[in-house]
Amino acid sequence: MLDISAEKTWKRPFVNAGKLLVGRGVQGILSIAYLAFATRTLGAVDFGVLTLIHSSTLLLRHVLGFQSWQMILRYGANALETKNTLHIKKLISFAFSIEFLAAMIGVIGLWLYAGEVVHQLHIYDELAPMVRIYALMLIVLLMSDVGLGILRLTDRHDLISWQVTIEPIIRFFGAGYLFLNGGTLLEFIWVWFIAGMISRAGLIVIALWNLASHIKTFKQDADVENFAIPPIEKGKFKAPQKGIWKYVFGTNLDYGLSLGINQLGPVLIGIVLGAGPAGLYRVAQQFSNIIGHPISKMLLPAIYTDMTWLNTKGGASQRRQMVMRTGLIAGGIATAIFLILVVFGHYLIDAIAGVEFHDAYGVMLVLVLASAVTAISFALEPLLMTAGKVREVITARLVSTVAYVLFMVWLADDEMFGLMGAGYALLGRAIVFMLIAWVYGRKLMGPEAAQVTAESTKATK
């Protein structure tokens, strides 16, 4: 069980984010380097093609994936606390099964319709076979979410930190070699594919090793009588606990509605404007990730762990403190980075990606501003999800995503806005989601929060 105390609870996400900082720092530096290698070797159009193939695969992952790491956190906390190894193993097995089946649906779909995919994205027809091979990455992408859940549940953010360096290291050396030797687009696609496969497979192995080591410290099935497992109905897919199917379909819908916004943006631009603008947008994204990645890759995963345990133990005032203080600190840092990029952003783009990508500056600033809005409100989603308020999160996601897609298609296709319209659409989405999530989240931070949490926790037993 984690050490949760009133005096330091709100600081824990920053402590755990600090554990991830080394890995994510290495990832950030290397991503800028391999971005420079790729853009300068391929040019805007071919780099856009690489972006579209990779982004479309990740987008499909978001549509099909169950976000099983959230299920493991929510339903594994009580089992871990009571040292119920049997229930933990059933939960992990169930998570692997549903993610594998979802991945196979995606793989089969891309194998059957690869030709139509390359046609809709306006990329080279001869790349259809490579799209089919790239689809195999879906298997490790979805199943690695289970690994993330295990490591976050056991508070092993240090292992996550080292694991996330694998993919950028492979990309860096692979792209560097191709830069020096005039690599082709197909060779760059292979580097991206191999890096993703090795990295995610490594995550699964590390997580299973950690779980085995963790379970060895338990007395087998200790206190199991205090954690009753509801009977499994005959004829149903064997979920280890009542309510899990409802929860995973909720997180799947939430994941699908979020549509992997980082991937949806380039894909929609590729459909509306072509591969060249998609490449420009991707470069803008990479710079906006200076804010976005510390939030989505470090603080957000870290706070999920702490929110989960707070909901298990109770503590409305601690949740309110965590949401408010972490939001103010993250928002303040994001605003400072935005102001720095206003002044120096265009120099950085020219120096790293090349003058061919200079037009990415304007949309980069809008994307960075959207990331700042997300930074201010990042704790609201885990606040709701770990309390079992999946429907509320889905509502916020549905409204904001529909608005995003409508504005993206309308503004990006408008001569006045063009690529900038894609940035404005993302900014609008961030604001809409923040406002709706705040309305729902207030109930979990007010006087009635203890009752809400107690009912939610009771429902999981």
N, C-alpha and C positions, 0 to 999 in steps of 0.2 A: 504494500500500500504506500502511496506517495505521502511525503511529509507536507501536509497542507495546514498552514497556520494563518491567522487573520493578519499578522503583521507583515508577512512577506508574500502572500498569495499573488497579488497583482504583478509582482516582479518576476515570478517564475517563468512566464513566456519569454521574457528577455534573457533570462539565464539559459533556458533551453535553446533559444535562438542563437545565443552566443556559442553553444556547442556546435550548431550547424554553420556558424559563420566561416570557419576555416574551409570547410568543403564548398560552401556556396561562394566564398570569396575566390577560391581556385577556379570554380566553375565560371564565375563572372568574368574573370580575367582571360581565361582560355577561350570563352565564347566570343569575346571581342576579337581575339587573335584569329581564331578560325573563321570568323565572319570576314575579316579583312582578306584572308587567303582566298576564300570562296568568291567574294564579290570581285576582287581584282583579277581572278583567273577566269571567271565565267561571264562577267558583265551582268547588266540588269535583267535581261530577258532570261538567260539560262539560270541565273540565280533565282529568279522568280519561279522557274519550272521546278527546281529543287525544293523551293519553299512550298509549292503547291502539292507536290507528292507527299512530302513529310507532313504537312499540315492537314491534308485530307485524311491521312491515316490516323493522326491523333484526334481529329474531329470525330471519326467513326468510333474511336475508343471512348470518347465522352458520351456519345449517343447510346452505346451498348453497355458500357461499364456500370456496375452496381455500386461503385464506391464502397467496396466491402471493408475498407479500412475503418470507415465510420461504424459499420455494424460490429466489427471486432472490438472497437473501443466501447461502444454503448453496452453491448451484451457480454463482453469479456471482463469488464471491471469487477462485477460481483463474483464471477467465477474465479478470477485471480485472487481476490481478497480472501475467499474461502478455500483457496488452494484446491479447487475442484478440477483436477487435471483431465478427467473424463469429459467434462463439459467443454473445456477449452479445446481439446482435440476434436470434438465433434463440430465445434464452431469453426475452427480453421478448415477442416475437411469440407464442410458445407460451403464456405467462402470460396475455396479453390474450385469446387465443382461448378458453381453458378458462373464464376468468371471465365472458366474454360469453355463452357457451353456458349456463353455470349461471344467469346472471341472466335469460336468456330463459325458462328453465324456470319460474323464480319468477314472472315477469311473466304468463306464460300461465296459470299456476295460479291466481293472484289474480284475473285477469280472468274465469276460468271460475267461480270459487267465492267471489266477493266477497260474495254474499248470505249464504252459509253462515258466512263469517267474521264479519260484523257480527252475525249471530244468536248465534253462540257467545260472542262478547265482550259481548253484552247492550248494544249501542249502537244508535243510530237506524238504521232500515232505509233511510231516504232517503240515508244517507251511502255506500251501496254504490258508486255511480258515482265518488265521490271516492277510495274505496279503490283502485279500478282505476287511476285517474290516479296516485295515490301510489305504486303498484307500479312505475311507470317509474323511480323513483329507484334501484331495485335495480341497474339497468344501470351507473350511475356509481358506486354504492357498491362493487360488486364489482370493477369495472375500476380504481378508484382504489387498490385494494390493490397493484396493479402499480406505480403511481406511488410509493407509500410504499416499496416494495422498492428501487426505483431510487435514491431519495433517501437511504435508510439505507445502501445498499451503498456509495454514493459519499461517505458521511459528511456529507451536507448537511442536518443537523438545523436549521440556521439557516433554510433555505427552508421546512421543515415548520413552523417556529415562526410564520412570517408567514402561511402558508397557512391555519392553523387558526383565524385570526381572522376569516376571511371569513364563515363561517356564523353565529357569534354576533353579528357586526355587523349583518348583514341581519335576523336575528331581533329584535335589540334595537330597531332603528328601526321595523321592521314592527309588532312588538308594542306599542311605545310609541305609535305612531300610532293603532292600534286601541284602546288603553287610553283615549286622550284622546277618541276619537270613538265609543266604545261598540261596538266590533267584535263580530262574530258568531263562533260556533264555526267555521263554514266558512271565514271569512276568515283565522282563525288557522291553520287547516290549510294553506291556500294559502301563507301566509308560511313555515311550517316546510318545506313542499315546495320552494318556490323557493330558500330558503336552502341546503337540502341539495344541490339540483341544481347550483347555481352553484359552491358550495364544492368539491364533488368533481370537477366538470369542470375547475375551475381547477387542482386538484392534478395531474390527468393532464397538462395542458398544461405546467405548471411542470416536472414530472418529465421529460417528453420533451425539453424545451428543455435541461435540465441534462444529460441523457444525451448529446444531440448535441454540447453544448459539451465534455463530458468526452472523448468519442471523438475530437474534433478534435485533442486533445493527444497522441494515440497515433500511432506509426508504424503504418500499416495492417497488421493481422494480425501484429504483431511477436511473435517467439518462438512462433508457432503450432505449430511442429513439436514443441514441448515439452509441448503440451496436446492429446493425441489425442482426437478426438471419436468415440465408438463408432458404428459404422454403424447406420443406421435400417432396421429391418426393413420389408419391403414389406407393404402391407396394414394397417399400424398407423398410428394417429394420430401425426404426426411430432413426437415428443419429441426435443429437441436433445441429450439425454445419457441414457445407460443409468441406470436407477434412479429417474428423475424421476417417472414415473407412480406408482410405489410410494410415493414420498415425498409427492406432492401428495394422493393418496387418504388417506394417513395424517394429513396436516395437516387435510384436509377432515373426517375423522372426529373428530379432536381438536377442531376448530372447532365441529362439530355437537354434540359431547358437552358442550362448554362452554355451548352453547345461548344464548350472549350473555346471561349471567345477569342483567345489568342490564335486559335487555328481557324475559326470561322471567318475572321476578318480577311486574312489573305485569300481564302477560298472564294468568298463572295466578290472580292475585288478582282480575282482572276476571272470569274465568270462575267462580271460586268465590264471591266476595263482591260483585262488581259494580263499576261505573265509579267510584263515590265513593271507596271504599277504595283503588282503584288510583291515584287522584289523590293521596290521602294518602301512599301508599307512594312515589310518584314524588317528592314534596316531600322525604320523608325521604332518598331516594337522592341528591337534589341536594346536601343538606348532608353526607352521608357522602362525597360526591365531593371534599370538601375534602382528604381523605386519598387516596381512590381514584384520582382523576385524576392527581395528581403521580406516582403509582406506575405506573398503566396507560398513561398518555399521554406521560410523560416518561422516567422511569427505565427501565421495561421495554423500550421501543423502543431507547433508547440502549445498554443493556447487550447487546441482541441483536447490534448491530454489533460490539462489542468481543469478545464470546464467539465470534463467527464467525471473526474474525481470529486469536484465540488458538488455536482449533482448527486453523486452517490452519498456524500456526507452531509449535504445541505450547505447553506451559507449564502443567503440572498445579498447581504451587504458586500460580501467578498466578490460576488459576480459583478455587482454594480461598479465597485471600485476597479475591478479588472478591465471592464469595458471602457470606462471613462478615461482612466489614466493611460492605458495602452494606446487608446485612440488619439489622445492629445499628443503623446510623445511621437508616435508614428507619423501623425499628420504634420507635426512641426518639422520633423526631419525631411519629410517628402516635399514640403513647401520650400525648404531651403535648397534642396536639390533642383527643384523646378526653376528657381531663380538663377541658379548657376548655369543650367542648360540654356536658359533664355539668352545669356550672354555668350557662352562658349560652345553651344550645341552645334552650330553650323561649321565651326572650325574642326570639331571632333569628327563630324560625319565626313568632311572632305579628307581629313588626315587618315582615317581608318578605312572607310569604305571606298573612298575615291570621289572625284568631282562628278562622276556620272550619277551619284546618288545624292547630290546636293538638294534636290527637290524634296527629299524626305524630311527636311528641317521643320517645316510648318506643321505637318501632321504629327511629327515627333512631340512637339510642344503640347499639342492637344492631348495626345496619349499620356504624356507625363502628368498633365493636369487631372486626367481621369484616374490615374494611379494614385494621385494625392487624395482624391475623394474616397477611393477605396481604402486607403491607409487609415483615414479618420474613422471609418466605420467597420474595419475588418473583423472586430470581435463580435459583431452582432450575429453573423451566420453561425459560428460555433456555439454561441449562447443559445440559440434556438434549436439547433440540430441535436446537441447533447441533452437537451431537456425533452427531446421527443417531439418537438414542434415542426415536424416535417411538412405538414400541410401549409403552415405559415411561410416557410422558406420557399416552397414550391410556388405559392401565390406571388411572392415578391419576385421570384425568378421568372415566372411566366410573363408577368406584366412588363418587367424590364427587358426581357429578351425579345418579346414581340415588338416592343417599341424600338429596340436596337436594329432588328432586321428590317423593319419598315423604313426607318430613317437611313439606314445604310444603303439600301437599294435606291431610295429616292434621292438622297443627297449625292452619293457617289456617281450616279448617272447624270447628275445635273452639271451643265457646263460651268456654272458659277462656282460650284464647290469642288467637284471632282474628288481627288484623293483626300482633300481636307474634310469632305463630308463624312468619310469613314471615321475620322477622328472625332468629329462632333457627335456622331451616333454613339460611339463608345462612351463619351463623356455623359451624354444623356442617360445611358443605361446605368452608369455608376450612380448618378444622382437619384434616379427613380428607385433603384434597389435599396439605397441607403435610407430613403424616406420611409418606404414600406416596412423594411426590417426594423427600423427604429420604433415605429408604431407598435409592432408586435412584441418587440423586445422589452418595452417598458413594463409589461406585466410580470416579467421575470426579475425585474430589478426593483419592484415596488413592495408595499407591505404584504401583498398577497403572494409573493414569490415563493415563500416556504411551502404553502399549500400546493401550488402548481407543481413544484419539484417533487414533493412527496408523492403526489398522485402519479407523476410520470415514472418515478422510480418503482413504485408499487406495481405499475403495469408491466414492467419488464421481468417481474419475478414469477 
